């Protein structure tokens, strides 16, 4: 099964919203609060704790998102 471009874009948007919540951007310091600026870099910095941590989080997000769509 191949995803359509709008499905990919929708998934990327949902993941960025997930990261926004994960990193509590509503309460971030001035300049970052309410923005998506640097969010992907912040996510990638999780590799400091475990090289595979970003991929594990991304995989869990995909699985959870798929399960929500199926149910």
N, C-alpha and C positions, 0 to 999 in steps of 0.2 A: 504494500500500500504506500503510495507516494502522497505526501502532504501537498496541499495547494499553497501557493504563496501567501494568501491571506491567513491560512491556518498557522503557518510559520510565524508571520508577523504578530498574530494574536498571541501565540505562545510566548514569543519574546517579550511582548508587552506585559503579559501576566507575570512572567519571571521577574522583570524589572520592578513591578509593583510588589512582588514578594520580597525582593531585596530591599526595597524602600522600607517596608515594614520590619524586616529582619534587623536592619541597622538603625531603626527608630529615627528616621529622617525628620519626622514631625518635631522631634526634640533635639535635633542636631545643632551644632554651633552656627552662629551667623555666617551666611554665605553658602551653607549647605542645606540649611533648614528649608524644607519645601521644594528641594530640587533633586534631580537625578545626577547632578554633576559629580563625577568621580566615583559613582556607585559601583561600576564594574571593577575599577581598580581596587576599591575597598574589598570587594568580594574576592578578587584574585589574591589579595594579601593574606587570606586565610591559609594559604599554602605554607606560611611560616609555622603553623601549628601541625599541619599534616599535608604532605604534597598532594594527596588525593582528596582532601576535604572539599574543595569547591566542586569537584566532579561528583562526590557522594551527595552533596546538597542538591546539585542540579538534577541528579538521577532521582532522588526522593521527591523533588518537586514534580518532575514529569510523571512519576508513578501516581502520586497523590492526585494530581490534576486529572489524569486519565481516569482514575477510579471515581472521582467526583462527576465526571462527564458520563460515565457508564451507569452510575446508580441514579 
